[in-house]
Structure formats: structure tokens, C-alpha cells
Amino acid sequence: MSEHVTEVSDNSFEKDVLESDQPVLVDFWAAWCAPCRMIAPTVEAVAEQFAGSARVVKLNVDDNPSVSQRYGIKGIPTLILFKGGKEEERVVGATSREAISRMIEKHVTGAASA
């Protein structure tokens, strides 16, 4: 991945996402998914923007069916923001950097800015 975006799996999801002390944005994706590849640079930019205050991880739905099934992932890309071990927000499909940033910002600052 990169220095700002890491890969998680069915095995590491609990520890890396649900037990994190920071908000975690999970990008559910697959290598064959064109929209997933399209938003990858956007997800990377958001990860860099929030480095230190939130984490951004990717989960390949083909390689990790357990977590994907648990969260009812039907379409990809799906971005889910977790905070305190709970799903806070979800976006299905390609979206803008601004939308992703706003989603994280609300949970990093603790107050909605929109």
C-alpha cells in the first residue's frame, strides 16, 4: 500500500480497526474493481491529510470474505468509518475527496462542521 494506507485482513480487523483508539476509515475494495482503482489516489490523499488523527486501511473483499460479509458489503468501493469499534458512517461507490474528508473530520474533531 503506502506509508499512510495499510492493508487489513479478516485476521487483523478486530485489532487494527475495532480496537483502534483513533477513527479508522476502511476502504472495502477488489483488484478487478475499476471504481476502486479510481478512488485509490483520493483515499491515499485523505490518509495523508489525517495522518496522526485518523487511520485509513484497505480490505480486499475477495481475500477477506468474513469481514465483508459481517458488514454486509454488497457493492464496492464501500468506505466505512469506524470509531470506538462501531460503524459511524458508510459511503458506497466512488465519492469525492471533500465528502470523505468531511466524514472523517466530524469524528476527529468531535463536532460536525457541516
N, C-alpha and C positions, 0 to 999 in steps of 0.2 A: 504494500500500500504506500504509505509515506510517513513522514515524521509526525504528522497531525492526525492521520486517519489509520486506525488499526483494524485488523480482521478479528472477529469473534466467531465462536462456533457453538454448537449445542452444548459442548462440554464446558466452555468458559463463560457462557452467557450470564449465568447466575452471579458469578464473582465479578466479571467485568462490567456488567450493566446494572443488574438489580441491587447489588451491594455497593455500588459506587457512591461516594459522598458528593459527587458533582452530578448535575443533569447530564444525561447521555442521549445523544441522537443516534438512533440505529437506522442505517440505510440497508433495507432488505433489497437485494439485487441478484442478478444472474448474468453470467458472461454473454449469453446469447441475446440479452435484452437491450435493444438499441436505445430506448429512452433512459435506461440505467446508465449506459455509457455516456449519453448526452449530458446528464446532470452530474456526472462524476467530478468534473472540474469545479462546479458550483459547490458541491458538498465539500470538496477539498478547501476551497476559499473560505467557506463558513467555519471549517475546523480550525483554520489558521486564525481567523478573526476572533474566535472564542477560546483559543489555546489558554489554558490556565484556569478558566472559569467553567468550561463545559467540555465534555469529551464527545468525539464523533467516531463511530465504529461502523463497519460494514459486515453484513451477514449474508453469505451466499445461500440462497434458498434451496438450490439443488443439492448442496453438500450438507445442509443442516435442516432437515425436514421437521425435526421435533419442535424447535422454537418457532419456526414458520407456522406450523400447524397450531401450536398453542396460542398464537396471537392472530389466527385467522387470516393469514396473508393470502389474498386471492389474486391481487394484481400487483405488479411491480413496475417501477420502483415504488416502495412504500417507505416513508420516513416516519418513525415513531420516536417521540421524545419521552424518555423515562426520567422520573425524579423520585428519589426515595423508594425505589423498587416498584413504582406504579407507572402505568401508561398515563401521560398527561395530555398529549396531542398526537394526531396522526394526519398525514397527508399522503394520498395515493396519487401516483402519476407524477410526471415532470412538473416542477414548480420553480419559481424564481428564487434568486439568492435573497432578495428582500423578504419574501414570505418565510423562508427558512430561518433567516436571522431574527425576524420578529418572534417567531415561535420559540426560539431559544432564549431570546432577550427577556421575555416575560418571566421565565423561570430562573434566570440567572440573577436578575435584579430583585425578583420577588414581587414586583408590581408591573402591571400591564402598562405599556407606554402608548398603546393604540386606543 
